[in-house]
Amino acid sequence: MQLTDRQTQVLATIATITAVSMYVSYIPQIQMNLAGQKGSALQPLVAAINCTLWVIYALFKPQRDIPVALANAPGIVLGLITFWTAL
């Protein structure tokens, strides 16, 4: 089965929203970290590294993949903030 261009666009939009939502969910953990209830620092650090690699891949491949870059960019920032506040 092959997706149509429209199906691919819809899938990319849904995947982007889902990925951004996943990284926005770090915000409560950041708040808890700042309030003294420290969470794990390893998982958000690994997530930030993973997101960095995906953004580099998406922006520097021959045909840029903007949905992949947009979906992973918040993970870099929020993953690093969560990591630093968990220390």
N, CA, C and O atoms as a Maestro MAE file, in Angstrom:
{
 s_m_m2io_version
 :::
 2.0.0
}

f_m_ct {
 s_m_title
 :::
 protein
 m_atom[348] {
  # First column is atom index #
  i_m_mmod_type
  r_m_x_coord
  r_m_y_coord
  r_m_z_coord
  i_m_residue_number
  s_m_chain_name
  s_m_pdb_residue_name
  s_m_pdb_atom_name
  i_m_atomic_number
  :::
  1 25 0.841 -1.189 0.000 1 A "MET " " N  " 7
  2 3 0.000 0.000 0.000 1 A "MET " " CA " 6
  3 2 0.878 1.241 0.000 1 A "MET " " C  " 6
  4 15 1.851 1.328 0.749 1 A "MET " " O  " 8
  5 25 0.533 2.176 -0.828 2 A "GLN " " N  " 7
  6 3 1.268 3.433 -0.889 2 A "GLN " " CA " 6
  7 2 0.318 4.571 -0.559 2 A "GLN " " C  " 6
  8 15 -0.832 4.583 -0.996 2 A "GLN " " O  " 8
  9 25 0.810 5.525 0.215 3 A "LEU " " N  " 7
  10 3 -0.011 6.665 0.605 3 A "LEU " " CA " 6
  11 2 -0.073 7.687 -0.517 3 A "LEU " " C  " 6
  12 15 0.889 7.876 -1.260 3 A "LEU " " O  " 8
  13 25 -1.219 8.340 -0.625 4 A "THR " " N  " 7
  14 3 -1.332 9.450 -1.565 4 A "THR " " CA " 6
  15 2 -0.635 10.667 -0.968 4 A "THR " " C  " 6
  16 15 -0.288 10.672 0.213 4 A "THR " " O  " 8
  17 25 -0.434 11.687 -1.778 5 A "ASP " " N  " 7
  18 3 0.190 12.915 -1.267 5 A "ASP " " CA " 6
  19 2 -0.648 13.520 -0.144 5 A "ASP " " C  " 6
  20 15 -0.102 14.008 0.846 5 A "ASP " " O  " 8
  21 25 -1.965 13.488 -0.295 6 A "ARG " " N  " 7
  22 3 -2.861 14.034 0.728 6 A "ARG " " CA " 6
  23 2 -2.762 13.226 2.018 6 A "ARG " " C  " 6
  24 15 -2.703 13.803 3.105 6 A "ARG " " O  " 8
  25 25 -2.745 11.898 1.911 7 A "GLN " " N  " 7
  26 3 -2.623 11.042 3.087 7 A "GLN " " CA " 6
  27 2 -1.288 11.263 3.780 7 A "GLN " " C  " 6
  28 15 -1.219 11.282 5.009 7 A "GLN " " O  " 8
  29 25 -0.239 11.428 3.008 8 A "THR " " N  " 7
  30 3 1.082 11.687 3.576 8 A "THR " " CA " 6
  31 2 1.095 13.013 4.319 8 A "THR " " C  " 6
  32 15 1.682 13.114 5.396 8 A "THR " " O  " 8
  33 25 0.449 14.036 3.752 9 A "GLN " " N  " 7
  34 3 0.386 15.349 4.396 9 A "GLN " " CA " 6
  35 2 -0.389 15.269 5.708 9 A "GLN " " C  " 6
  36 15 0.032 15.845 6.711 9 A "GLN " " O  " 8
  37 25 -1.514 14.564 5.709 10 A "VAL " " N  " 7
  38 3 -2.313 14.415 6.925 10 A "VAL " " CA " 6
  39 2 -1.523 13.647 7.979 10 A "VAL " " C  " 6
  40 15 -1.503 14.037 9.146 10 A "VAL " " O  " 8
  41 25 -0.876 12.562 7.577 11 A "LEU " " N  " 7
  42 3 -0.066 11.775 8.510 11 A "LEU " " CA " 6
  43 2 1.068 12.612 9.096 11 A "LEU " " C  " 6
  44 15 1.334 12.545 10.296 11 A "LEU " " O  " 8
  45 25 1.731 13.394 8.261 12 A "ALA " " N  " 7
  46 3 2.827 14.247 8.737 12 A "ALA " " CA " 6
  47 2 2.318 15.279 9.740 12 A "ALA " " C  " 6
  48 15 2.985 15.560 10.736 12 A "ALA " " O  " 8
  49 25 1.148 15.837 9.484 13 A "THR " " N  " 7
  50 3 0.569 16.825 10.407 13 A "THR " " CA " 6
  51 2 0.230 16.188 11.746 13 A "THR " " C  " 6
  52 15 0.558 16.738 12.798 13 A "THR " " O  " 8
  53 25 -0.423 15.037 11.712 14 A "ILE " " N  " 7
  54 3 -0.779 14.336 12.951 14 A "ILE " " CA " 6
  55 2 0.477 13.924 13.718 14 A "ILE " " C  " 6
  56 15 0.537 14.081 14.937 14 A "ILE " " O  " 8
  57 25 1.477 13.399 13.014 15 A "ALA " " N  " 7
  58 3 2.720 12.983 13.669 15 A "ALA " " CA " 6
  59 2 3.445 14.177 14.280 15 A "ALA " " C  " 6
  60 15 4.005 14.067 15.371 15 A "ALA " " O  " 8
  61 25 3.442 15.304 13.597 16 A "THR " " N  " 7
  62 3 4.088 16.510 14.120 16 A "THR " " CA " 6
  63 2 3.394 16.983 15.385 16 A "THR " " C  " 6
  64 15 4.055 17.299 16.374 16 A "THR " " O  " 8
  65 25 2.072 17.035 15.363 17 A "ILE " " N  " 7
  66 3 1.320 17.459 16.549 17 A "ILE " " CA " 6
  67 2 1.571 16.501 17.715 17 A "ILE " " C  " 6
  68 15 1.749 16.938 18.851 17 A "ILE " " O  " 8
  69 25 1.586 15.211 17.438 18 A "THR " " N  " 7
  70 3 1.820 14.213 18.477 18 A "THR " " CA " 6
  71 2 3.217 14.359 19.074 18 A "THR " " C  " 6
  72 15 3.384 14.305 20.292 18 A "THR " " O  " 8
  73 25 4.214 14.542 18.219 19 A "ALA " " N  " 7
  74 3 5.589 14.680 18.714 19 A "ALA " " CA " 6
  75 2 5.747 15.947 19.555 19 A "ALA " " C  " 6
  76 15 6.364 15.912 20.620 19 A "ALA " " O  " 8
  77 25 5.195 17.054 19.085 20 A "VAL " " N  " 7
  78 3 5.288 18.298 19.847 20 A "VAL " " CA " 6
  79 2 4.582 18.134 21.200 20 A "VAL " " C  " 6
  80 15 5.085 18.591 22.226 20 A "VAL " " O  " 8
  81 25 3.431 17.488 21.194 21 A "SER " " N  " 7
  82 3 2.706 17.236 22.445 21 A "SER " " CA " 6
  83 2 3.535 16.411 23.412 21 A "SER " " C  " 6
  84 15 3.514 16.657 24.618 21 A "SER " " O  " 8
  85 25 4.263 15.435 22.894 22 A "MET " " N  " 7
  86 3 5.099 14.589 23.734 22 A "MET " " CA " 6
  87 2 6.160 15.437 24.443 22 A "MET " " C  " 6
  88 15 6.421 15.236 25.630 22 A "MET " " O  " 8
  89 25 6.759 16.360 23.739 23 A "TYR " " N  " 7
  90 3 7.815 17.163 24.351 23 A "TYR " " CA " 6
  91 2 7.250 18.273 25.227 23 A "TYR " " C  " 6
  92 15 7.889 18.662 26.205 23 A "TYR " " O  " 8
  93 25 6.080 18.788 24.906 24 A "VAL " " N  " 7
  94 3 5.432 19.783 25.764 24 A "VAL " " CA " 6
  95 2 5.071 19.148 27.109 24 A "VAL " " C  " 6
  96 15 4.989 19.838 28.125 24 A "VAL " " O  " 8
  97 25 4.860 17.836 27.110 25 A "SER " " N  " 7
  98 3 4.533 17.149 28.366 25 A "SER " " CA " 6
  99 2 5.696 17.181 29.357 25 A "SER " " C  " 6
  100 15 5.522 16.796 30.513 25 A "SER " " O  " 8
  101 25 6.863 17.624 28.937 26 A "TYR " " N  " 7
  102 3 7.988 17.812 29.858 26 A "TYR " " CA " 6
  103 2 7.761 18.998 30.800 26 A "TYR " " C  " 6
  104 15 8.380 19.066 31.862 26 A "TYR " " O  " 8
  105 25 6.897 19.915 30.430 27 A "ILE " " N  " 7
  106 3 6.714 21.131 31.224 27 A "ILE " " CA " 6
  107 2 6.325 20.831 32.671 27 A "ILE " " C  " 6
  108 15 6.903 21.435 33.575 27 A "ILE " " O  " 8
  109 25 5.367 19.921 32.941 28 A "PRO " " N  " 7
  110 3 5.081 19.607 34.349 28 A "PRO " " CA " 6
  111 2 6.287 19.014 35.086 28 A "PRO " " C  " 6
  112 15 6.475 19.267 36.276 28 A "PRO " " O  " 8
  113 25 7.099 18.226 34.379 29 A "GLN " " N  " 7
  114 3 8.293 17.663 35.020 29 A "GLN " " CA " 6
  115 2 9.289 18.770 35.350 29 A "GLN " " C  " 6
  116 15 9.928 18.736 36.401 29 A "GLN " " O  " 8
  117 25 9.423 19.740 34.469 30 A "ILE " " N  " 7
  118 3 10.298 20.884 34.734 30 A "ILE " " CA " 6
  119 2 9.806 21.615 35.981 30 A "ILE " " C  " 6
  120 15 10.601 21.974 36.850 30 A "ILE " " O  " 8
  121 25 8.489 21.835 36.066 31 A "GLN " " N  " 7
  122 3 7.925 22.518 37.236 31 A "GLN " " CA " 6
  123 2 8.192 21.722 38.511 31 A "GLN " " C  " 6
  124 15 8.544 22.298 39.541 31 A "GLN " " O  " 8
  125 25 8.025 20.399 38.446 32 A "MET " " N  " 7
  126 3 8.295 19.560 39.617 32 A "MET " " CA " 6
  127 2 9.777 19.601 39.977 32 A "MET " " C  " 6
  128 15 10.126 19.664 41.155 32 A "MET " " O  " 8
  129 25 10.651 19.566 38.970 33 A "ASN " " N  " 7
  130 3 12.094 19.642 39.232 33 A "ASN " " CA " 6
  131 2 12.436 20.945 39.955 33 A "ASN " " C  " 6
  132 15 13.200 20.946 40.920 33 A "ASN " " O  " 8
  133 25 11.867 22.046 39.484 34 A "LEU " " N  " 7
  134 3 12.149 23.344 40.096 34 A "LEU " " CA " 6
  135 2 11.570 23.451 41.508 34 A "LEU " " C  " 6
  136 15 12.066 24.216 42.336 34 A "LEU " " O  " 8
  137 25 10.512 22.672 41.773 35 A "ALA " " N  " 7
  138 3 9.896 22.671 43.103 35 A "ALA " " CA " 6
  139 2 10.603 21.712 44.059 35 A "ALA " " C  " 6
  140 15 10.210 21.590 45.220 35 A "ALA " " O  " 8
  141 25 11.642 21.033 43.577 36 A "GLY " " N  " 7
  142 3 12.414 20.147 44.444 36 A "GLY " " CA " 6
  143 2 12.102 18.670 44.290 36 A "GLY " " C  " 6
  144 15 12.772 17.842 44.909 36 A "GLY " " O  " 8
  145 25 11.116 18.311 43.494 37 A "GLN " " N  " 7
  146 3 10.799 16.906 43.242 37 A "GLN " " CA " 6
  147 2 11.506 16.489 41.958 37 A "GLN " " C  " 6
  148 15 10.908 16.486 40.882 37 A "GLN " " O  " 8
  149 25 12.766 16.142 42.079 38 A "LYS " " N  " 7
  150 3 13.600 15.856 40.915 38 A "LYS " " CA " 6
  151 2 13.197 14.550 40.247 38 A "LYS " " C  " 6
  152 15 12.942 13.544 40.908 38 A "LYS " " O  " 8
  153 25 13.146 14.592 38.917 39 A "GLY " " N  " 7
  154 3 12.912 13.397 38.121 39 A "GLY " " CA " 6
  155 2 14.219 12.926 37.504 39 A "GLY " " C  " 6
  156 15 15.284 13.476 37.783 39 A "GLY " " O  " 8
  157 25 14.129 11.928 36.683 40 A "SER " " N  " 7
  158 3 15.301 11.387 36.004 40 A "SER " " CA " 6
  159 2 15.874 12.408 35.023 40 A "SER " " C  " 6
  160 15 15.127 13.064 34.297 40 A "SER " " O  " 8
  161 25 17.178 12.539 35.005 41 A "ALA " " N  " 7
  162 3 17.843 13.450 34.069 41 A "ALA " " CA " 6
  163 2 18.241 12.736 32.779 41 A "ALA " " C  " 6
  164 15 18.408 13.379 31.743 41 A "ALA " " O  " 8
  165 25 18.393 11.427 32.831 42 A "LEU " " N  " 7
  166 3 18.912 10.684 31.671 42 A "LEU " " CA " 6
  167 2 17.941 10.679 30.494 42 A "LEU " " C  " 6
  168 15 18.348 10.961 29.367 42 A "LEU " " O  " 8
  169 25 16.686 10.372 30.724 43 A "GLN " " N  " 7
  170 3 15.730 10.245 29.620 43 A "GLN " " CA " 6
  171 2 15.581 11.554 28.841 43 A "GLN " " C  " 6
  172 15 15.627 11.517 27.611 43 A "GLN " " O  " 8
  173 25 15.406 12.708 29.492 44 A "PRO " " N  " 7
  174 3 15.285 13.940 28.702 44 A "PRO " " CA " 6
  175 2 16.580 14.318 27.980 44 A "PRO " " C  " 6
  176 15 16.533 14.933 26.915 44 A "PRO " " O  " 8
  177 25 17.732 13.959 28.545 45 A "LEU " " N  " 7
  178 3 18.997 14.219 27.849 45 A "LEU " " CA " 6
  179 2 19.083 13.386 26.575 45 A "LEU " " C  " 6
  180 15 19.459 13.900 25.522 45 A "LEU " " O  " 8
  181 25 18.740 12.124 26.665 46 A "VAL " " N  " 7
  182 3 18.768 11.248 25.489 46 A "VAL " " CA " 6
  183 2 17.736 11.720 24.464 46 A "VAL " " C  " 6
  184 15 17.999 11.690 23.262 46 A "VAL " " O  " 8
  185 25 16.571 12.152 24.930 47 A "ALA " " N  " 7
  186 3 15.549 12.680 24.018 47 A "ALA " " CA " 6
  187 2 16.066 13.920 23.287 47 A "ALA " " C  " 6
  188 15 15.837 14.067 22.086 47 A "ALA " " O  " 8
  189 25 16.758 14.807 23.993 48 A "ALA " " N  " 7
  190 3 17.299 16.023 23.368 48 A "ALA " " CA " 6
  191 2 18.351 15.681 22.320 48 A "ALA " " C  " 6
  192 15 18.388 16.295 21.253 48 A "ALA " " O  " 8
  193 25 19.197 14.714 22.616 49 A "ILE " " N  " 7
  194 3 20.207 14.276 21.640 49 A "ILE " " CA " 6
  195 2 19.527 13.665 20.417 49 A "ILE " " C  " 6
  196 15 19.881 13.978 19.280 49 A "ILE " " O  " 8
  197 25 18.550 12.794 20.659 50 A "ASN " " N  " 7
  198 3 17.810 12.170 19.566 50 A "ASN " " CA " 6
  199 2 17.140 13.230 18.692 50 A "ASN " " C  " 6
  200 15 17.217 13.160 17.466 50 A "ASN " " O  " 8
  201 25 16.490 14.201 19.310 51 A "CYS " " N  " 7
  202 3 15.814 15.253 18.561 51 A "CYS " " CA " 6
  203 2 16.796 16.100 17.762 51 A "CYS " " C  " 6
  204 15 16.500 16.505 16.637 51 A "CYS " " O  " 8
  205 25 17.956 16.367 18.336 52 A "THR " " N  " 7
  206 3 18.984 17.124 17.620 52 A "THR " " CA " 6
  207 2 19.397 16.395 16.349 52 A "THR " " C  " 6
  208 15 19.523 17.003 15.286 52 A "THR " " O  " 8
  209 25 19.605 15.098 16.465 53 A "LEU " " N  " 7
  210 3 19.992 14.306 15.290 53 A "LEU " " CA " 6
  211 2 18.892 14.316 14.227 53 A "LEU " " C  " 6
  212 15 19.187 14.423 13.037 53 A "LEU " " O  " 8
  213 25 17.637 14.208 14.644 54 A "TRP " " N  " 7
  214 3 16.531 14.222 13.686 54 A "TRP " " CA " 6
  215 2 16.396 15.582 13.008 54 A "TRP " " C  " 6
  216 15 16.118 15.649 11.810 54 A "TRP " " O  " 8
  217 25 16.587 16.657 13.753 55 A "VAL " " N  " 7
  218 3 16.490 17.994 13.146 55 A "VAL " " CA " 6
  219 2 17.620 18.186 12.134 55 A "VAL " " C  " 6
  220 15 17.389 18.699 11.039 55 A "VAL " " O  " 8
  221 25 18.820 17.786 12.487 56 A "ILE " " N  " 7
  222 3 19.942 17.882 11.541 56 A "ILE " " CA " 6
  223 2 19.647 17.070 10.286 56 A "ILE " " C  " 6
  224 15 19.830 17.550 9.168 56 A "ILE " " O  " 8
  225 25 19.191 15.843 10.480 57 A "TYR " " N  " 7
  226 3 18.846 14.982 9.342 57 A "TYR " " CA " 6
  227 2 17.801 15.656 8.462 57 A "TYR " " C  " 6
  228 15 17.961 15.720 7.243 57 A "TYR " " O  " 8
  229 25 16.729 16.161 9.078 58 A "ALA " " N  " 7
  230 3 15.612 16.725 8.318 58 A "ALA " " CA " 6
  231 2 16.000 17.979 7.545 58 A "ALA " " C  " 6
  232 15 15.508 18.204 6.440 58 A "ALA " " O  " 8
  233 25 16.874 18.790 8.118 59 A "LEU " " N  " 7
  234 3 17.225 20.061 7.475 59 A "LEU " " CA " 6
  235 2 18.362 19.956 6.467 59 A "LEU " " C  " 6
  236 15 18.485 20.806 5.585 59 A "LEU " " O  " 8
  237 25 19.187 18.933 6.585 60 A "PHE " " N  " 7
  238 3 20.364 18.864 5.720 60 A "PHE " " CA " 6
  239 2 20.325 17.750 4.688 60 A "PHE " " C  " 6
  240 15 21.294 17.567 3.951 60 A "PHE " " O  " 8
  241 25 19.225 16.996 4.616 61 A "LYS " " N  " 7
  242 3 19.102 16.012 3.551 61 A "LYS " " CA " 6
  243 2 18.729 16.744 2.265 61 A "LYS " " C  " 6
  244 15 18.267 17.884 2.328 61 A "LYS " " O  " 8
  245 25 18.915 16.124 1.105 62 A "PRO " " N  " 7
  246 3 18.673 16.831 -0.166 62 A "PRO " " CA " 6
  247 2 17.297 17.494 -0.270 62 A "PRO " " C  " 6
  248 15 17.202 18.640 -0.711 62 A "PRO " " O  " 8
  249 25 16.237 16.797 0.126 63 A "GLN " " N  " 7
  250 3 14.918 17.425 0.167 63 A "GLN " " CA " 6
  251 2 14.540 17.594 1.626 63 A "GLN " " C  " 6
  252 15 14.217 16.627 2.315 63 A "GLN " " O  " 8
  253 25 14.583 18.826 2.085 64 A "ARG " " N  " 7
  254 3 14.298 19.092 3.498 64 A "ARG " " CA " 6
  255 2 12.966 18.482 3.911 64 A "ARG " " C  " 6
  256 15 12.011 18.447 3.136 64 A "ARG " " O  " 8
  257 25 12.927 18.005 5.146 65 A "ASP " " N  " 7
  258 3 11.716 17.409 5.702 65 A "ASP " " CA " 6
  259 2 11.275 18.278 6.883 65 A "ASP " " C  " 6
  260 15 11.557 17.972 8.042 65 A "ASP " " O  " 8
  261 25 10.588 19.350 6.560 66 A "ILE " " N  " 7
  262 3 10.197 20.346 7.566 66 A "ILE " " CA " 6
  263 2 9.320 19.755 8.666 66 A "ILE " " C  " 6
  264 15 9.539 20.087 9.831 66 A "ILE " " O  " 8
  265 25 8.330 18.889 8.365 67 A "PRO " " N  " 7
  266 3 7.544 18.315 9.467 67 A "PRO " " CA " 6
  267 2 8.402 17.561 10.487 67 A "PRO " " C  " 6
  268 15 8.136 17.640 11.687 67 A "PRO " " O  " 8
  269 25 9.409 16.846 10.040 68 A "VAL " " N  " 7
  270 3 10.297 16.126 10.968 68 A "VAL " " CA " 6
  271 2 11.088 17.124 11.810 68 A "VAL " " C  " 6
  272 15 11.246 16.929 13.015 68 A "VAL " " O  " 8
  273 25 11.578 18.174 11.192 69 A "ALA " " N  " 7
  274 3 12.329 19.188 11.934 69 A "ALA " " CA " 6
  275 2 11.437 19.891 12.956 69 A "ALA " " C  " 6
  276 15 11.842 20.085 14.102 69 A "ALA " " O  " 8
  277 25 10.228 20.271 12.547 70 A "LEU " " N  " 7
  278 3 9.312 20.954 13.461 70 A "LEU " " CA " 6
  279 2 8.864 20.048 14.604 70 A "LEU " " C  " 6
  280 15 8.687 20.503 15.734 70 A "LEU " " O  " 8
  281 25 8.685 18.779 14.304 71 A "ALA " " N  " 7
  282 3 8.240 17.844 15.331 71 A "ALA " " CA " 6
  283 2 9.307 17.619 16.396 71 A "ALA " " C  " 6
  284 15 8.977 17.350 17.551 71 A "ALA " " O  " 8
  285 25 10.565 17.723 16.029 72 A "ASN " " N  " 7
  286 3 11.647 17.415 16.956 72 A "ASN " " CA " 6
  287 2 12.295 18.629 17.595 72 A "ASN " " C  " 6
  288 15 12.966 18.487 18.618 72 A "ASN " " O  " 8
  289 25 12.121 19.815 17.034 73 A "ALA " " N  " 7
  290 3 12.754 21.019 17.588 73 A "ALA " " CA " 6
  291 2 12.363 21.287 19.041 73 A "ALA " " C  " 6
  292 15 13.241 21.601 19.845 73 A "ALA " " O  " 8
  293 25 11.080 21.176 19.417 74 A "PRO " " N  " 7
  294 3 10.744 21.406 20.830 74 A "PRO " " CA " 6
  295 2 11.419 20.407 21.767 74 A "PRO " " C  " 6
  296 15 11.703 20.730 22.920 74 A "PRO " " O  " 8
  297 25 11.674 19.209 21.279 75 A "GLY " " N  " 7
  298 3 12.323 18.189 22.101 75 A "GLY " " CA " 6
  299 2 13.741 18.554 22.484 75 A "GLY " " C  " 6
  300 15 14.224 18.149 23.541 75 A "GLY " " O  " 8
  301 25 14.411 19.312 21.637 76 A "ILE " " N  " 7
  302 3 15.767 19.758 21.954 76 A "ILE " " CA " 6
  303 2 15.708 20.710 23.150 76 A "ILE " " C  " 6
  304 15 16.384 20.509 24.159 76 A "ILE " " O  " 8
  305 25 14.895 21.736 23.014 77 A "VAL " " N  " 7
  306 3 14.816 22.780 24.048 77 A "VAL " " CA " 6
  307 2 14.245 22.222 25.348 77 A "VAL " " C  " 6
  308 15 14.851 22.365 26.409 77 A "VAL " " O  " 8
  309 25 13.087 21.590 25.262 78 A "LEU " " N  " 7
  310 3 12.426 21.111 26.480 78 A "LEU " " CA " 6
  311 2 13.168 19.937 27.104 78 A "LEU " " C  " 6
  312 15 13.182 19.798 28.327 78 A "LEU " " O  " 8
  313 25 13.780 19.097 26.289 79 A "GLY " " N  " 7
  314 3 14.587 18.002 26.835 79 A "GLY " " CA " 6
  315 2 15.785 18.522 27.619 79 A "GLY " " C  " 6
  316 15 16.095 18.018 28.698 79 A "GLY " " O  " 8
  317 25 16.457 19.536 27.068 80 A "LEU " " N  " 7
  318 3 17.613 20.104 27.771 80 A "LEU " " CA " 6
  319 2 17.202 20.838 29.044 80 A "LEU " " C  " 6
  320 15 17.877 20.739 30.068 80 A "LEU " " O  " 8
  321 25 16.095 21.574 28.977 81 A "ILE " " N  " 7
  322 3 15.622 22.258 30.184 81 A "ILE " " CA " 6
  323 2 15.263 21.231 31.261 81 A "ILE " " C  " 6
  324 15 15.618 21.401 32.428 81 A "ILE " " O  " 8
  325 25 14.565 20.174 30.869 82 A "THR " " N  " 7
  326 3 14.201 19.134 31.840 82 A "THR " " CA " 6
  327 2 15.447 18.475 32.419 82 A "THR " " C  " 6
  328 15 15.515 18.217 33.620 82 A "THR " " O  " 8
  329 25 16.427 18.206 31.569 83 A "PHE " " N  " 7
  330 3 17.692 17.620 32.034 83 A "PHE " " CA " 6
  331 2 18.360 18.517 33.059 83 A "PHE " " C  " 6
  332 15 18.724 18.068 34.145 83 A "PHE " " O  " 8
  333 25 18.522 19.795 32.710 84 A "TRP " " N  " 7
  334 3 19.234 20.714 33.624 84 A "TRP " " CA " 6
  335 2 18.499 20.918 34.933 84 A "TRP " " C  " 6
  336 15 19.121 21.014 35.991 84 A "TRP " " O  " 8
  337 25 17.172 20.985 34.866 85 A "THR " " N  " 7
  338 3 16.447 21.189 36.123 85 A "THR " " CA " 6
  339 2 16.395 19.938 36.979 85 A "THR " " C  " 6
  340 15 16.124 20.025 38.176 85 A "THR " " O  " 8
  341 25 16.651 18.763 36.387 86 A "ALA " " N  " 7
  342 3 16.644 17.518 37.152 86 A "ALA " " CA " 6
  343 2 17.964 17.271 37.885 86 A "ALA " " C  " 6
  344 15 18.048 16.395 38.745 86 A "ALA " " O  " 8
  345 25 18.976 18.037 37.545 87 A "LEU " " N  " 7
  346 3 20.283 17.839 38.195 87 A "LEU " " CA " 6
  347 2 20.298 18.391 39.605 87 A "LEU " " C  " 6
  348 15 21.317 18.308 40.290 87 A "LEU " " O  " 8
  :::
 }
 m_bond[347] {
  # First column is bond index #
  i_m_from
  i_m_to
  i_m_order
  :::
  1 1 2 1
  2 2 3 1
  3 3 4 2
  4 3 5 1
  5 5 6 1
  6 6 7 1
  7 7 8 2
  8 7 9 1
  9 9 10 1
  10 10 11 1
  11 11 12 2
  12 11 13 1
  13 13 14 1
  14 14 15 1
  15 15 16 2
  16 15 17 1
  17 17 18 1
  18 18 19 1
  19 19 20 2
  20 19 21 1
  21 21 22 1
  22 22 23 1
  23 23 24 2
  24 23 25 1
  25 25 26 1
  26 26 27 1
  27 27 28 2
  28 27 29 1
  29 29 30 1
  30 30 31 1
  31 31 32 2
  32 31 33 1
  33 33 34 1
  34 34 35 1
  35 35 36 2
  36 35 37 1
  37 37 38 1
  38 38 39 1
  39 39 40 2
  40 39 41 1
  41 41 42 1
  42 42 43 1
  43 43 44 2
  44 43 45 1
  45 45 46 1
  46 46 47 1
  47 47 48 2
  48 47 49 1
  49 49 50 1
  50 50 51 1
  51 51 52 2
  52 51 53 1
  53 53 54 1
  54 54 55 1
  55 55 56 2
  56 55 57 1
  57 57 58 1
  58 58 59 1
  59 59 60 2
  60 59 61 1
  61 61 62 1
  62 62 63 1
  63 63 64 2
  64 63 65 1
  65 65 66 1
  66 66 67 1
  67 67 68 2
  68 67 69 1
  69 69 70 1
  70 70 71 1
  71 71 72 2
  72 71 73 1
  73 73 74 1
  74 74 75 1
  75 75 76 2
  76 75 77 1
  77 77 78 1
  78 78 79 1
  79 79 80 2
  80 79 81 1
  81 81 82 1
  82 82 83 1
  83 83 84 2
  84 83 85 1
  85 85 86 1
  86 86 87 1
  87 87 88 2
  88 87 89 1
  89 89 90 1
  90 90 91 1
  91 91 92 2
  92 91 93 1
  93 93 94 1
  94 94 95 1
  95 95 96 2
  96 95 97 1
  97 97 98 1
  98 98 99 1
  99 99 100 2
  100 99 101 1
  101 101 102 1
  102 102 103 1
  103 103 104 2
  104 103 105 1
  105 105 106 1
  106 106 107 1
  107 107 108 2
  108 107 109 1
  109 109 110 1
  110 110 111 1
  111 111 112 2
  112 111 113 1
  113 113 114 1
  114 114 115 1
  115 115 116 2
  116 115 117 1
  117 117 118 1
  118 118 119 1
  119 119 120 2
  120 119 121 1
  121 121 122 1
  122 122 123 1
  123 123 124 2
  124 123 125 1
  125 125 126 1
  126 126 127 1
  127 127 128 2
  128 127 129 1
  129 129 130 1
  130 130 131 1
  131 131 132 2
  132 131 133 1
  133 133 134 1
  134 134 135 1
  135 135 136 2
  136 135 137 1
  137 137 138 1
  138 138 139 1
  139 139 140 2
  140 139 141 1
  141 141 142 1
  142 142 143 1
  143 143 144 2
  144 143 145 1
  145 145 146 1
  146 146 147 1
  147 147 148 2
  148 147 149 1
  149 149 150 1
  150 150 151 1
  151 151 152 2
  152 151 153 1
  153 153 154 1
  154 154 155 1
  155 155 156 2
  156 155 157 1
  157 157 158 1
  158 158 159 1
  159 159 160 2
  160 159 161 1
  161 161 162 1
  162 162 163 1
  163 163 164 2
  164 163 165 1
  165 165 166 1
  166 166 167 1
  167 167 168 2
  168 167 169 1
  169 169 170 1
  170 170 171 1
  171 171 172 2
  172 171 173 1
  173 173 174 1
  174 174 175 1
  175 175 176 2
  176 175 177 1
  177 177 178 1
  178 178 179 1
  179 179 180 2
  180 179 181 1
  181 181 182 1
  182 182 183 1
  183 183 184 2
  184 183 185 1
  185 185 186 1
  186 186 187 1
  187 187 188 2
  188 187 189 1
  189 189 190 1
  190 190 191 1
  191 191 192 2
  192 191 193 1
  193 193 194 1
  194 194 195 1
  195 195 196 2
  196 195 197 1
  197 197 198 1
  198 198 199 1
  199 199 200 2
  200 199 201 1
  201 201 202 1
  202 202 203 1
  203 203 204 2
  204 203 205 1
  205 205 206 1
  206 206 207 1
  207 207 208 2
  208 207 209 1
  209 209 210 1
  210 210 211 1
  211 211 212 2
  212 211 213 1
  213 213 214 1
  214 214 215 1
  215 215 216 2
  216 215 217 1
  217 217 218 1
  218 218 219 1
  219 219 220 2
  220 219 221 1
  221 221 222 1
  222 222 223 1
  223 223 224 2
  224 223 225 1
  225 225 226 1
  226 226 227 1
  227 227 228 2
  228 227 229 1
  229 229 230 1
  230 230 231 1
  231 231 232 2
  232 231 233 1
  233 233 234 1
  234 234 235 1
  235 235 236 2
  236 235 237 1
  237 237 238 1
  238 238 239 1
  239 239 240 2
  240 239 241 1
  241 241 242 1
  242 242 243 1
  243 243 244 2
  244 243 245 1
  245 245 246 1
  246 246 247 1
  247 247 248 2
  248 247 249 1
  249 249 250 1
  250 250 251 1
  251 251 252 2
  252 251 253 1
  253 253 254 1
  254 254 255 1
  255 255 256 2
  256 255 257 1
  257 257 258 1
  258 258 259 1
  259 259 260 2
  260 259 261 1
  261 261 262 1
  262 262 263 1
  263 263 264 2
  264 263 265 1
  265 265 266 1
  266 266 267 1
  267 267 268 2
  268 267 269 1
  269 269 270 1
  270 270 271 1
  271 271 272 2
  272 271 273 1
  273 273 274 1
  274 274 275 1
  275 275 276 2
  276 275 277 1
  277 277 278 1
  278 278 279 1
  279 279 280 2
  280 279 281 1
  281 281 282 1
  282 282 283 1
  283 283 284 2
  284 283 285 1
  285 285 286 1
  286 286 287 1
  287 287 288 2
  288 287 289 1
  289 289 290 1
  290 290 291 1
  291 291 292 2
  292 291 293 1
  293 293 294 1
  294 294 295 1
  295 295 296 2
  296 295 297 1
  297 297 298 1
  298 298 299 1
  299 299 300 2
  300 299 301 1
  301 301 302 1
  302 302 303 1
  303 303 304 2
  304 303 305 1
  305 305 306 1
  306 306 307 1
  307 307 308 2
  308 307 309 1
  309 309 310 1
  310 310 311 1
  311 311 312 2
  312 311 313 1
  313 313 314 1
  314 314 315 1
  315 315 316 2
  316 315 317 1
  317 317 318 1
  318 318 319 1
  319 319 320 2
  320 319 321 1
  321 321 322 1
  322 322 323 1
  323 323 324 2
  324 323 325 1
  325 325 326 1
  326 326 327 1
  327 327 328 2
  328 327 329 1
  329 329 330 1
  330 330 331 1
  331 331 332 2
  332 331 333 1
  333 333 334 1
  334 334 335 1
  335 335 336 2
  336 335 337 1
  337 337 338 1
  338 338 339 1
  339 339 340 2
  340 339 341 1
  341 341 342 1
  342 342 343 1
  343 343 344 2
  344 343 345 1
  345 345 346 1
  346 346 347 1
  347 347 348 2
  :::
 }
}
